[in-house]
């Protein structure tokens, strides 16, 4: 694990970790494990302390924030006896993963505003919509791409990319 101060230009990481710690969540950010394809994991360390681990896989801000809120849903709503690793699941686990995805989507872009997404047709509209939501434009672009309202390469320059300073 790298010290969070190694993220260039990201001065909000330590306050985010401190806020998480104040409610019993150890928030850790690690390099992606080779061939693992995992963005995040949640595990209860004790009855009152959870760990949320984020991997910086794909390095995009939309994926980082979606994964954070996805994992926080597991902490808030799901069993303390489970370990959640964001991977393909089936049965009850699939339902919990779908619930966590829906939670993250709602937190980042509330449903009453998400209905406007198909009508964002210019970069300026995307940026203004993000400003009104108080989120980064990359979060809106990621949702537009995920919902297939725009192709995966459209407005990709609006993503913020996170990396450790010792990454090549």
SVG drawing of the C-alpha trace seen along z (x, -y; Angstrom):
<svg xmlns="http://www.w3.org/2000/svg" viewBox="-37 -25 45 43">
<polyline fill="none" stroke="black" stroke-width="0.4" points="0.0,0.0 1.2,-3.5 0.9,-6.6 -2.0,-8.6 0.1,-11.7 1.7,-10.0 -1.3,-10.9 -0.3,-14.0 -2.7,-16.9 -5.3,-15.1 -5.5,-16.9 -8.9,-15.4 -7.7,-11.9 -6.5,-12.3 -9.7,-14.2 -11.8,-11.5 -9.8,-8.8 -10.2,-10.7 -13.9,-11.1 -14.3,-7.4 -12.2,-6.5 -14.4,-8.7 -17.3,-6.4 -15.4,-3.2 -14.2,-2.6 -10.6,-2.0 -10.3,-3.3 -7.3,-2.0 -6.2,-2.6 -3.8,-0.1 -2.3,0.6 -4.2,2.9 -3.3,6.6 -2.1,8.1 -4.7,10.2 -7.2,9.6 -9.6,7.2 -11.0,6.0 -11.9,2.3 -12.9,2.7 -13.5,4.9 -15.2,4.6 -14.6,6.6 -15.7,6.2 -12.6,6.3 -14.6,6.4 -18.2,5.7 -17.6,1.9 -14.8,1.5 -15.0,2.1 -12.3,1.9 -13.0,0.6 -10.2,1.2 -10.1,-0.5 -7.6,0.5 -7.3,-2.4 -7.9,0.1 -8.5,-1.8 -7.4,-5.0 -10.5,-7.0 -12.3,-9.2 -15.8,-8.0 -14.8,-4.4 -13.1,-5.4 -16.1,-7.2 -18.6,-4.6 -16.6,-1.9 -16.3,-3.8 -20.1,-4.3 -20.7,-0.7 -18.5,0.6 -20.0,-1.8 -23.4,-0.4 -22.1,3.0 -21.0,1.4 -24.3,-0.3 -26.8,2.3 -25.2,5.8 -24.1,8.5 -21.1,7.9 -20.3,11.6 -19.6,11.2 -16.6,10.1 -17.5,8.3 -15.2,8.3 -16.5,6.6 -16.5,9.5 -19.1,11.5 -21.6,13.0 -24.7,15.2 -27.7,15.8 -28.1,13.7 -24.6,12.3 -25.6,11.0 -28.6,9.3 -26.4,7.6 -24.0,6.4 -26.9,5.0 -28.2,3.2 -24.7,1.7 -24.5,0.7 -27.9,-1.0 -26.9,-2.8 -23.7,-4.1 -25.6,-5.3 -28.2,-7.1 -25.6,-8.8 -23.6,-10.1 -26.5,-11.1 -29.9,-11.1 -32.7,-9.4 -34.8,-12.5 -31.8,-14.1 -30.5,-11.0 -33.6,-11.1 -31.9,-14.2 -28.8,-12.2 -30.0,-11.3 -30.5,-14.9 -26.9,-15.9 -25.6,-16.3 -22.7,-18.7 -19.6,-18.9 -20.8,-22.2 -24.1,-20.6 -22.2,-17.8 -19.9,-20.2 -22.8,-22.4 -24.8,-19.3 -21.8,-18.1 -21.4,-21.6 -25.0,-21.6 -24.6,-18.2 -21.3,-19.2 -19.5,-16.2 -16.6,-16.0 -17.6,-16.0 -15.9,-12.6 -18.5,-11.1 -21.3,-12.3 -19.3,-11.1 -18.8,-7.7 -22.5,-7.3 -23.3,-8.4 -20.9,-5.8 -22.2,-3.1 -25.8,-3.7 -24.7,-3.7 -26.0,-7.2 -22.6,-8.1 -19.7,-5.9 -16.9,-4.9 -14.4,-7.4 -16.7,-10.5 -15.6,-13.2 -12.9,-10.8 -10.7,-13.9 -13.1,-14.9 -12.0,-12.0 -9.6,-12.8 -6.9,-10.0 -5.6,-8.9 -2.2,-7.3 0.5,-6.8 3.6,-9.0 5.8,-6.0 3.7,-4.7 5.2,-4.8"/>
</svg>
